[in-house]
């Protein structure tokens, strides 16, 4: 996922050329990267809100 997000346009073009426009691989290449960033931001938000659970005093 991270490799695909760094070279998003190349990943889209490669998946489309290798598997065709109607393939699941091309769809996953496009949609996967678009979902990755919001999910990572949500996880960071959860970690920040629950950081007090893990700090030992």
C-alpha positions in Angstrom: 0.0 0.0 0.0 2.6 2.5 0.9 4.7 1.7 -2.2 1.6 2.3 -4.3 0.7 5.6 -2.6 4.2 6.9 -3.3 3.8 6.2 -7.0 0.0 6.4 -7.3 -0.1 7.3 -11.0 2.4 4.6 -12.0 0.5 2.0 -9.9 -2.8 2.9 -11.6 -1.4 2.7 -15.1 0.5 -0.6 -14.5 -2.6 -2.3 -13.0 -4.8 -1.1 -15.8 -2.4 -2.2 -18.5 -1.7 -5.6 -16.9 -5.2 -6.5 -15.8 -7.6 -4.4 -17.9 -10.1 -1.6 -17.0 -12.7 -4.0 -15.5 -10.4 -6.0 -13.2 -10.5 -6.1 -9.5 -6.8 -5.5 -9.3 -7.1 -2.1 -11.0 -10.0 -1.2 -8.8 -8.1 -2.2 -5.6 -5.0 -0.2 -6.7 -7.1 2.9 -7.0 -9.5 2.5 -4.1 -6.9 1.0 -1.7 -4.7 4.0 -1.7 -7.7 6.3 -1.3 -8.8 4.4 1.8 -5.3 4.1 3.3 -4.8 7.7 4.4 -8.1 8.3 6.2 -7.7 4.9 8.0 -4.2 5.9 9.1 -5.4 9.3 10.3 -8.3 7.6 12.2 -5.8 5.3 13.9 -3.6 8.2 14.9 -6.7 10.0 16.4 -7.6 6.9 18.4 -4.0 6.5 19.7 -3.9 10.2 20.8 -7.2 9.9 22.6 -6.3 6.7 24.4 -2.6 7.5 25.2 -3.4 7.9 28.9 -4.4 4.3 29.0 -0.8 3.2 28.2 1.4 5.7 30.2 2.7 4.3 33.4 3.3 6.7 36.2 
